[in-house]
Structures are given as structure tokens and as C-alpha cells.
Amino acid sequence: MPVAKASVRGATLRLRPVLMTATTTAPGLFPLLFSSGTGSEVQRPLATVVVGGLVTSTVLTLLVIPALYPWFSGGAADEGGVRG
């Protein structure tokens, strides 16, 4: 199988598990993001970083890494991949 096709197929296979994990974890952190009680000055930045990391890792996992994989693999142009 060509590297470009394999990377797209791998990304589509991982789409549902990655999105389900991110969409269940992020709403679970919303109470920490919008809290105003005692200790919220510590919890709010922590929740912000975790939600930002979830969004970033989701985009990297599903879009950026599969797009860059054929470029870094050897012989991608010979196997039908697109090389820049």
C-alpha cells in the first residue's frame, strides 16, 4: 500500500477514538474552567492547559502527522505519495 494512502487510512481509523476521548474529557473540565470558589486560581490555569493540550493533540494526531508522514518516509514519491 502506498505510504500516502496508508497514512490517510490510519488517520481515518483513529478519527472516532481520538474525537470521542477529546469530546468527553474537555466538557468534564468545564466546571474547573468556570469555577470561582476557593482554590479556583490554581485549578483554572490547570484546566486551561489540559483543554488546550487536548485540542492541540487532536489536531496534530488527525491532521498534521498524517500529512507529514509521507514527506518524512523514504521513497514516498515512488509509492504514489506527494512530495513537496
MDTraj code that builds the backbone (N, CA, C; nanometers):
import mdtraj as md
import numpy as np

residues = "MET PRO VAL ALA LYS ALA SER VAL ARG GLY ALA THR LEU ARG LEU ARG PRO VAL LEU MET THR ALA THR THR THR ALA PRO GLY LEU PHE PRO LEU LEU PHE SER SER GLY THR GLY SER GLU VAL GLN ARG PRO LEU ALA THR VAL VAL VAL GLY GLY LEU VAL THR SER THR VAL LEU THR LEU LEU VAL ILE PRO ALA LEU TYR PRO TRP PHE SER GLY GLY ALA ALA ASP GLU GLY GLY VAL ARG GLY".split()
xyz = np.array([
    [0.0850, -0.1171, 0.0000],
    [0.0000, 0.0000, 0.0000],
    [0.0899, 0.1238, 0.0000],
    [0.0590, 0.2248, -0.0799],
    [0.1397, 0.3476, -0.0801],
    [0.1363, 0.4174, 0.0561],
    [0.2446, 0.4839, 0.0875],
    [0.2570, 0.5483, 0.2184],
    [0.1502, 0.6559, 0.2371],
    [0.1238, 0.7342, 0.1345],
    [0.0232, 0.8400, 0.1456],
    [-0.1150, 0.7814, 0.1743],
    [-0.1481, 0.6746, 0.1052],
    [-0.2785, 0.6104, 0.1261],
    [-0.2858, 0.5469, 0.2655],
    [-0.1774, 0.4868, 0.3099],
    [-0.1748, 0.4251, 0.4423],
    [-0.1887, 0.5295, 0.5526],
    [-0.1261, 0.6457, 0.5362],
    [-0.1369, 0.7490, 0.6394],
    [-0.2785, 0.8060, 0.6457],
    [-0.3444, 0.8207, 0.5322],
    [-0.4831, 0.8677, 0.5321],
    [-0.5740, 0.7625, 0.5945],
    [-0.5519, 0.6376, 0.5611],
    [-0.6344, 0.5304, 0.6177],
    [-0.6147, 0.5201, 0.7690],
    [-0.4902, 0.5325, 0.8137],
    [-0.4637, 0.5290, 0.9573],
    [-0.5301, 0.6439, 1.0313],
    [-0.5286, 0.7619, 0.9703],
    [-0.5931, 0.8774, 1.0329],
    [-0.7440, 0.8583, 1.0403],
    [-0.8036, 0.8014, 0.9364],
    [-0.9487, 0.7804, 0.9397],
    [-0.9876, 0.6716, 1.0400],
    [-0.9017, 0.5726, 1.0586],
    [-0.9306, 0.4694, 1.1584],
    [-0.9228, 0.5242, 1.3001],
    [-0.8347, 0.6221, 1.3235],
    [-0.8178, 0.6781, 1.4565],
    [-0.9108, 0.7956, 1.4843],
    [-0.9853, 0.8407, 1.3843],
    [-1.0693, 0.9596, 1.3991],
    [-1.1695, 0.9461, 1.5131],
    [-1.2483, 0.8416, 1.5116],
    [-1.3532, 0.8263, 1.6129],
    [-1.2976, 0.8122, 1.7548],
    [-1.1987, 0.7246, 1.7811],
    [-1.1489, 0.7147, 1.9186],
    [-1.0859, 0.8444, 1.9708],
    [-1.0128, 0.9134, 1.8856],
    [-0.9480, 1.0377, 1.9303],
    [-1.0528, 1.1449, 1.9583],
    [-1.1496, 1.1606, 1.8691],
    [-1.2533, 1.2612, 1.8910],
    [-1.3413, 1.2283, 2.0107],
    [-1.3714, 1.1004, 2.0324],
    [-1.4527, 1.0632, 2.1483],
    [-1.3798, 1.0920, 2.2787],
    [-1.2511, 1.0656, 2.2819],
    [-1.1736, 1.0932, 2.4026],
    [-1.1690, 1.2424, 2.4310],
    [-1.1415, 1.3217, 2.3289],
    [-1.1319, 1.4666, 2.3480],
    [-1.2662, 1.5277, 2.3849],
    [-1.3746, 1.4822, 2.3205],
    [-1.5052, 1.5417, 2.3472],
    [-1.5664, 1.4974, 2.4797],
    [-1.5171, 1.3921, 2.5391],
    [-1.5662, 1.3557, 2.6726],
    [-1.4801, 1.4156, 2.7830],
    [-1.3535, 1.4373, 2.7559],
    [-1.2647, 1.4921, 2.8582],
    [-1.2806, 1.6432, 2.8713],
    [-1.2886, 1.7140, 2.7599],
    [-1.2990, 1.8604, 2.7645],
    [-1.4233, 1.9088, 2.8397],
    [-1.5429, 1.8567, 2.8126],
    [-1.6580, 1.9022, 2.8918],
    [-1.6469, 1.8668, 3.0405],
    [-1.5750, 1.7619, 3.0719],
    [-1.5537, 1.7278, 3.2118],
    [-1.4687, 1.8300, 3.2851],
    [-1.3905, 1.9062, 3.2100],
    [-1.3059, 2.0095, 3.2707],
    [-1.3714, 2.1469, 3.2720],
    [-1.4879, 2.1616, 3.2099],
    [-1.5558, 2.2910, 3.2072],
    [-1.5873, 2.3455, 3.3466],
    [-1.6294, 2.2636, 3.4428],
    [-1.6514, 2.3197, 3.5765],
    [-1.5244, 2.3814, 3.6368],
    [-1.4093, 2.3232, 3.6076],
    [-1.2854, 2.3823, 3.6567],
    [-1.2527, 2.5121, 3.5839],
    [-1.2846, 2.5187, 3.4549],
    [-1.2570, 2.6401, 3.3781],
    [-1.3397, 2.7586, 3.4257],
    [-1.4621, 2.7339, 3.4665],
    [-1.5533, 2.8426, 3.5027],
    [-1.5768, 2.8541, 3.6529],
    [-1.4919, 2.7912, 3.7332],
    [-1.5097, 2.7975, 3.8781],
    [-1.4633, 2.9330, 3.9313],
    [-1.5198, 2.9703, 4.0456],
    [-1.4820, 3.0973, 4.1073],
    [-1.4661, 3.0845, 4.2580],
    [-1.4687, 2.9633, 4.3087],
    [-1.4601, 2.9418, 4.4523],
    [-1.3173, 2.9371, 4.5026],
    [-1.3032, 2.8878, 4.6229],
    [-1.1726, 2.8757, 4.6856],
    [-1.0871, 2.7759, 4.6082],
    [-0.9661, 2.8157, 4.5756],
    [-0.8741, 2.7294, 4.5028],
    [-0.8869, 2.7378, 4.3526],
    [-0.9811, 2.8202, 4.3050],
    [-1.0004, 2.8278, 4.1604],
    [-0.8837, 2.8947, 4.0897],
    [-0.8075, 2.9774, 4.1611],
    [-0.6917, 3.0415, 4.0992],
    [-0.5830, 2.9407, 4.0642],
    [-0.5878, 2.8227, 4.1235],
    [-0.4934, 2.7161, 4.0902],
    [-0.5539, 2.6216, 3.9861],
    [-0.6817, 2.5913, 4.0010],
    [-0.7463, 2.4929, 3.9144],
    [-0.7741, 2.5461, 3.7735],
    [-0.8092, 2.6731, 3.7611],
    [-0.8441, 2.7296, 3.6305],
    [-0.7281, 2.7237, 3.5311],
    [-0.6059, 2.7665, 3.5674],
    [-0.4952, 2.7551, 3.4714],
    [-0.4628, 2.6100, 3.4347],
    [-0.4758, 2.5205, 3.5290],
    [-0.4509, 2.3793, 3.5018],
    [-0.5511, 2.3249, 3.4007],
    [-0.6786, 2.3565, 3.4197],
    [-0.7819, 2.3106, 3.3257],
    [-0.7632, 2.3739, 3.1886],
    [-0.7202, 2.4989, 3.1847],
    [-0.6965, 2.5661, 3.0568],
    [-0.5859, 2.4973, 2.9786],
    [-0.4804, 2.4621, 3.0468],
    [-0.3688, 2.3932, 2.9810],
    [-0.4105, 2.2549, 2.9321],
    [-0.4863, 2.1828, 3.0099],
    [-0.5282, 2.0485, 2.9704],
    [-0.6229, 2.0542, 2.8498],
    [-0.7185, 2.1462, 2.8501],
    [-0.8102, 2.1584, 2.7363],
    [-0.7338, 2.2036, 2.6119],
    [-0.6421, 2.2979, 2.6270],
    [-0.5600, 2.3401, 2.5137],
    [-0.4746, 2.2271, 2.4596],
    [-0.4215, 2.1450, 2.5480],
    [-0.3437, 2.0289, 2.5052],
    [-0.4290, 1.9260, 2.4328],
    [-0.5509, 1.9074, 2.4775],
    [-0.6418, 1.8151, 2.4089],
    [-0.6714, 1.8616, 2.2669],
    [-0.6991, 1.9893, 2.2520],
    [-0.7284, 2.0428, 2.1188],
    [-0.6059, 2.0317, 2.0290],
    [-0.4912, 2.0711, 2.0826],
    [-0.3675, 2.0661, 2.0044],
    [-0.3309, 1.9240, 1.9650],
    [-0.3377, 1.8322, 2.0589],
    [-0.3004, 1.6943, 2.0275],
    [-0.3985, 1.6294, 1.9310],
    [-0.5261, 1.6665, 1.9390],
    [-0.6242, 1.6135, 1.8448],
    [-0.5934, 1.6595, 1.7029],
    [-0.5638, 1.7877, 1.6878],
    [-0.5307, 1.8407, 1.5547],
    [-0.4020, 1.7781, 1.5033],
    [-0.3022, 1.7668, 1.5893],
    [-0.1757, 1.7066, 1.5468],
    [-0.1931, 1.5603, 1.5080],
    [-0.2674, 1.4863, 1.5883],
    [-0.2841, 1.3439, 1.5634],
    [-0.3623, 1.3151, 1.4362],
    [-0.4666, 1.3931, 1.4107],
    [-0.5559, 1.3627, 1.2993],
    [-0.5206, 1.4337, 1.1690],
    [-0.4523, 1.5464, 1.1752],
    [-0.4267, 1.6232, 1.0538],
    [-0.2784, 1.6391, 1.0205],
    [-0.2020, 1.6893, 1.1142],
    [-0.0639, 1.7278, 1.0845],
    [0.0263, 1.6067, 1.0650],
    [0.0260, 1.5135, 1.1582],
    [0.1162, 1.3987, 1.1490],
    [0.0862, 1.3108, 1.0274],
    [-0.0408, 1.2779, 0.9973],
    [-0.0651, 1.2011, 0.8738],
    [-0.0246, 1.2765, 0.7469],
    [-0.0335, 1.4097, 0.7491],
    [0.0063, 1.4869, 0.6316],
    [0.1580, 1.4898, 0.6156],
    [0.2302, 1.4903, 0.7265],
    [0.3767, 1.4967, 0.7204],
    [0.4425, 1.3604, 0.7057],
    [0.3730, 1.2545, 0.7400],
    [0.4346, 1.1216, 0.7376],
    [0.4881, 1.0814, 0.6006],
    [0.4128, 1.0995, 0.4920],
    [0.4691, 1.0629, 0.3608],
    [0.5930, 1.1451, 0.3237],
    [0.5984, 1.2672, 0.3712],
    [0.7123, 1.3540, 0.3413],
    [0.8400, 1.3031, 0.4084],
    [0.8271, 1.2519, 0.5313],
    [0.9432, 1.2039, 0.6048],
    [0.9780, 1.0586, 0.5757],
    [0.8865, 0.9825, 0.5191],
    [0.9178, 0.8430, 0.4899],
    [1.0001, 0.8349, 0.3624],
    [1.0895, 0.7429, 0.3584],
    [1.1741, 0.7278, 0.2408],
    [1.0986, 0.6671, 0.1249],
    [1.1167, 0.7223, 0.0061],
    [1.0553, 0.6661, -0.1136],
    [0.9085, 0.6936, -0.1281],
    [0.8580, 0.8005, -0.0663],
    [0.7152, 0.8302, -0.0762],
    [0.6754, 0.8664, -0.2189],
    [0.7653, 0.9307, -0.2926],
    [0.7335, 0.9686, -0.4311],
    [0.7234, 0.8452, -0.5205],
    [0.8022, 0.7420, -0.4906],
    [0.7980, 0.6199, -0.5707],
    [0.6729, 0.5380, -0.5456],
    [0.6095, 0.5580, -0.4292],
    [0.4947, 0.4767, -0.3933],
    [0.3631, 0.5509, -0.4131],
    [0.3630, 0.6579, -0.4878],
    [0.2389, 0.7286, -0.5136],
    [0.2130, 0.8430, -0.4176],
    [0.3067, 0.8722, -0.3290],
    [0.2890, 0.9835, -0.2360],
    [0.3213, 1.1163, -0.3030],
    [0.2807, 1.2211, -0.2394],
    [0.3062, 1.3557, -0.2917],
    [0.4242, 1.4130, -0.2168],
    [0.5191, 1.4606, -0.2908],
    [0.6375, 1.5195, -0.2288],
    [0.6501, 1.6644, -0.2679],
    [0.6823, 1.7495, -0.1677],
    [0.6907, 1.8918, -0.1928],
    [0.8249, 1.9427, -0.2270],
])
top = md.Topology()
chain = top.add_chain()
for i, resn in enumerate(residues, 1):
    res = top.add_residue(resn, chain, resSeq=i)
    for name in ("N", "CA", "C"):
        top.add_atom(name, md.element.get_by_symbol(name[0]), res)
traj = md.Trajectory(xyz[None], top)
